[in-house]
Amino acid sequence: MRVSHSLGRLLSVRSDEQAGQEGHLSMTAVGRNALRAALEEAIDRARGGDQAAVERAGELFEEADYWIRFELNREYAGLGEPQRERVAACLVQQANDNLGLPRSVTARINALADLGPTQFPRARQLLRSASERHILGAFRRPVKAIDPAFRAAVVAEALRSLRADPGRFLPHRSGDWLLLRTDRVVDELAACGADVVEQLGTALEELAASPEIAALLRWRAAAALERIDPGAGRSAAAQLTEAGVQDPGEPGLDAGVVARVNDAWQRIEAHLQVHSPELLDRLGPPLSPQDAAICRQVLGIPDAFTASLARHRSVWLREEFDYEDIRRHLDDFFDDSWYNHGDWGDLNDLVFDDEWLESLCAYAERLEASV
């Protein structure tokens, strides 16, 4: 069973946000690069006090497209208060035009806050607008590094996000589950001062005690609380037990599926060891637990193939049974799609679980029968 073609399809997937933002690009790449270079040059000359360059930079900023304005917003804003106000208005407009694109909104809120305290009211208003559109987690990390004058609004938004969607923001208790960078609300707030940690503790206590959310989430809240306040966390867990709320445990790979995968591979490896030892080098090393978690969570690869990757991340045995090394593609997901955006959709069609498992077991049986 070949998987490389499907993996190739996977790499061509684009997020809806990327496709939407491309609509802002109206000039050719050559023209865009020339305009950007001209704007950068004008800004550099304007910093030296050249008034004509200041005016030229303003003209070029108005001509610039969506991306150039955003990419050079800090440089242009640094020329003076009028330019800072123009950039702020541009960022607000861009955010409001893209309220359906959480990543874009978050970037513009943070860029607005970077312009200084005079823009915090606008940044807070954008946070409220994002909240009204159910955009959660729209703030920069690390939270503790945010200007104190703006941090209170960010902390309030983080706590609202946590309460609104505990399934997304409460950390899992298993070590092989990854949270998006934009979802690490608990860790971000726990790293702030005592007053913020106290607010976080209150929110976690409320979640642990809430009968409106699933038992698993209540136990996660208790575990997260124990990390910042051991006594309160143990108390919350005891109250859950006394209330008869059973801990379902963290979801993992199907143990039966994993056992079948490992049994099949043991048979294949044993056969190759005796009859074709030269082929053992065609079995790749195991995928790390972290990478396997990405395959499962981000790529939507189901249990059987994930378990196979955890044993051999690549296989080159026969045309009918091989798959390329998935590890070399994962840096792309780390760098952009996963940690920054975090939504490539559910791609379970990459490998159908039942089909993959049966193919693996049938291959093992064919090898044994060939002796």
Beta strands, then each sheet from edge to edge (+ up, - down):
strand 1: 315-318
strand 2: 321-323
sheet 1: 1+ 2-
end
